[in-house]
Amino acid sequence: MPLPVDVIVVGAGNRGENYSDYAVIYPDRMRVVGIADPRDFARKKLQARHKVPDQNTFNDWHCIAEREKFADAVLICTPDRLHKDPAVALAKKGYHVLLEKPMAVTEEDCTEIVETCIQSGVMLTVCHVLRYDPVIHKIKVLIDSRVIGDVIHIQHFEPVGFYHFAHSFVRGNWRNEAESSFALLAKSCHDLDLIHHWAGERRCVKVSSFGSLSHFIKENKPANAANRCLDCPVEGDCAYSAKKIYLDRVKRGEVGWPVSVICKNSVPDIESVTEALTTGPYGRCVYECDNDVCSNQVVTMEFEGGLTAAFTMVAFTEEICKRRTSIYGSKGELSYDGHEIKVFDFLTNRTTKHTADMRVPGNFGKGGHGSADYHLIDSFIAAVMNKDPTLIRSGPKETLASHKLVFAAERARLENRVMFCGNPCDGESR
Ligand SMILES: NC(=O)c1ccc[n+]([C@@H]2O[C@H](COP(=O)([O-])OP(=O)(O)OC[C@H]3O[C@@H](n4cnc5c(N)ncnc54)[C@H](O)[C@@H]3O)[C@@H](O)[C@H]2O)c1
């Protein structure tokens, strides 16, 4: 019997806690033996759950880099701008790395992470969780089986969700590019990664993009609105009211996301949520925040062989992150509505439906994308346990290539031009 994989959680927030639950379900496959996080509440909560000895808990990831290696792998779940330094330092120490997306916020840093992992001989999984979603994975299997023939066009849509956008990209952690990253990288690197994955061997050769921040700007603040929703006389007419998004939910006993992430140092209840909305970022008027990231963006791409792809991300939707996809091939059309896949065959005029088993063991996945998160950590642990990087679907090279595509698309938007991509999509322009 192989020994369980010992991991250190770097960043014990929402994502770090989520992946760590794998050790609770499968203690014979994974053990959490170290934790680094400056927040006492988060660190101690995870320490108690996994019975981690005091000497293996730290306020900062640097302490792990300074110690002798004491685990097999690290789960790096720190904020976006804190990915590259721990990833490079800990890969150099010989830890296998599970790294949250985006890999890093510049192309150079992404490249350095990949080169370091390759040179250090460690495995890297980037948390492109959608590749591990059982139904979405089936799209790739169907494309590769050629049921729709040659892929000619891909259309992919990401509805962010109106209150999700207000929570994460207007008031929250990903609102401001200088503090985190641009929206296409923070939110939609998953989507360009999928398009890149579905295109297979064909490289992206041209990319353009348009997008902007709409609506959530000072000019749209209603007359008489206060700077905080709890003081606001017109809050009742505002769909983005923090009272509606957080306080009304906790009053109904709904303490999962997004309520669960706004009380940084306590469990969410009426008192702590009221306090968070009175003093913290999530109680701010959505028209009075320091947000600057796009609320709507489109990307168009041409791949080798004439395959075209169009991607749209928009904040103003009822659905939250339930992607929709249509893929048009020479023999048929594939569509995905966020639940199931339909394939229409041009020869037989028949439609076949495809689903997958989305169940996961235990209570896993309350922190995110349920089944996809589960299969991602399961693959990483299996890869480390069996010393088999082929079990990783989002490894260094393919992830770097799709991140490069994201950087090229954003450059196209900012510079208002078509980017002609070299090898692969390195963002030359003409
Ligand atoms: N794969 C996905 O679909 C997905 C979904 C959501 C978030 N993310 C990404 O995951 C990462 C974490 O997001 P989150 O929602 O868990 O954020 P979070 O704020 O809940 O957690 C981040 C944690 O990192 C800790 N931290 C900060 N500085 C540190 C340091 N020097 N050393 C160790 N820990 C430190 C923070 O205290 C915090 O607890 C982000 O990069 C985010 O973009 C990915």
The ligand as an SDF file (V2000), in Angstrom:
LIG
                    3D

 44 48  0  0  0  0  0  0  0  0999 V2000
   -9.9070   27.4010   -9.3160 N   0  0  0  0  0  0  0  0  0  0  0  0
  -10.9340   28.2130   -9.1660 C   0  0  0  0  0  0  0  0  0  0  0  0
  -11.9410   28.0700   -9.8260 O   0  0  0  0  0  0  0  0  0  0  0  0
  -10.8570   29.3240   -8.1670 C   0  0  0  0  0  0  0  0  0  0  0  0
  -12.0150   29.8090   -7.5540 C   0  0  0  0  0  0  0  0  0  0  0  0
  -11.8790   30.8390   -6.6210 C   0  0  0  0  0  0  0  0  0  0  0  0
  -10.6320   31.3550   -6.3410 C   0  0  0  0  0  0  0  0  0  0  0  0
   -9.5420   30.8790   -6.9830 N   0  0  0  0  0  0  0  0  0  0  0  0
   -8.1870   31.3940   -6.7060 C   0  0  0  0  0  0  0  0  0  0  0  0
   -7.7120   30.7970   -5.5060 O   0  0  0  0  0  0  0  0  0  0  0  0
   -6.8520   31.6960   -4.8060 C   0  0  0  0  0  0  0  0  0  0  0  0
   -7.3470   31.8340   -3.3660 C   0  0  0  0  0  0  0  0  0  0  0  0
   -8.6830   32.3180   -3.3760 O   0  0  0  0  0  0  0  0  0  0  0  0
   -9.6200   32.1940   -2.0730 P   0  0  0  0  0  0  0  0  0  0  0  0
  -10.9950   32.4730   -2.5300 O   0  0  0  0  0  0  0  0  0  0  0  0
   -9.3260   30.9550   -1.3240 O   0  0  0  0  0  0  0  0  0  0  0  0
   -9.0810   33.4700   -1.2430 O   0  0  0  0  0  0  0  0  0  0  0  0
   -9.0590   33.6540    0.3460 P   0  0  0  0  0  0  0  0  0  0  0  0
   -8.8250   35.0870    0.5790 O   0  0  0  0  0  0  0  0  0  0  0  0
  -10.2480   32.9980    0.9530 O   0  0  0  0  0  0  0  0  0  0  0  0
   -7.7620   32.8110    0.7830 O   0  0  0  0  0  0  0  0  0  0  0  0
   -6.4430   33.2410    0.5590 C   0  0  0  0  0  0  0  0  0  0  0  0
   -5.6770   32.9990    1.8390 C   0  0  0  0  0  0  0  0  0  0  0  0
   -4.2920   33.2560    1.6180 O   0  0  0  0  0  0  0  0  0  0  0  0
   -3.7860   33.7660    2.8450 C   0  0  0  0  0  0  0  0  0  0  0  0
   -2.4790   34.4230    2.6960 N   0  0  0  0  0  0  0  0  0  0  0  0
   -2.2300   35.7340    2.4030 C   0  0  0  0  0  0  0  0  0  0  0  0
   -0.9120   35.9610    2.4440 N   0  0  0  0  0  0  0  0  0  0  0  0
   -0.2980   34.7830    2.7650 C   0  0  0  0  0  0  0  0  0  0  0  0
    1.0520   34.3890    2.9700 C   0  0  0  0  0  0  0  0  0  0  0  0
    2.0820   35.2740    2.8630 N   0  0  0  0  0  0  0  0  0  0  0  0
    1.3190   33.1010    3.2880 N   0  0  0  0  0  0  0  0  0  0  0  0
    0.3190   32.2030    3.4140 C   0  0  0  0  0  0  0  0  0  0  0  0
   -0.9890   32.5370    3.2440 N   0  0  0  0  0  0  0  0  0  0  0  0
   -1.3020   33.8090    2.9140 C   0  0  0  0  0  0  0  0  0  0  0  0
   -4.8930   34.7250    3.2810 C   0  0  0  0  0  0  0  0  0  0  0  0
   -4.7910   35.0770    4.6440 O   0  0  0  0  0  0  0  0  0  0  0  0
   -6.1320   33.9060    2.9790 C   0  0  0  0  0  0  0  0  0  0  0  0
   -6.5700   33.1430    4.0850 O   0  0  0  0  0  0  0  0  0  0  0  0
   -6.8890   33.0070   -5.5960 C   0  0  0  0  0  0  0  0  0  0  0  0
   -5.7760   33.0790   -6.4220 O   0  0  0  0  0  0  0  0  0  0  0  0
   -8.1450   32.8750   -6.4440 C   0  0  0  0  0  0  0  0  0  0  0  0
   -8.1130   33.6190   -7.6430 O   0  0  0  0  0  0  0  0  0  0  0  0
   -9.6260   29.8730   -7.8610 C   0  0  0  0  0  0  0  0  0  0  0  0
  1  2  1  0
  2  3  2  0
  2  4  1  0
  4  5  1  0
  4 44  2  0
  5  6  2  0
  6  7  1  0
  7  8  2  0
  8  9  1  0
  8 44  1  0
  9 10  1  0
  9 42  1  0
 10 11  1  0
 11 12  1  0
 11 40  1  0
 12 13  1  0
 13 14  1  0
 14 15  2  0
 14 16  1  0
 14 17  1  0
 17 18  1  0
 18 19  2  0
 18 20  1  0
 18 21  1  0
 21 22  1  0
 22 23  1  0
 23 24  1  0
 23 38  1  0
 24 25  1  0
 25 26  1  0
 25 36  1  0
 26 27  1  0
 26 35  1  0
 27 28  2  0
 28 29  1  0
 29 30  1  0
 29 35  2  0
 30 31  1  0
 30 32  2  0
 32 33  1  0
 33 34  2  0
 34 35  1  0
 36 37  1  0
 36 38  1  0
 38 39  1  0
 40 41  1  0
 40 42  1  0
 42 43  1  0
M  CHG  2   8   1  16  -1
M  END
$$$$
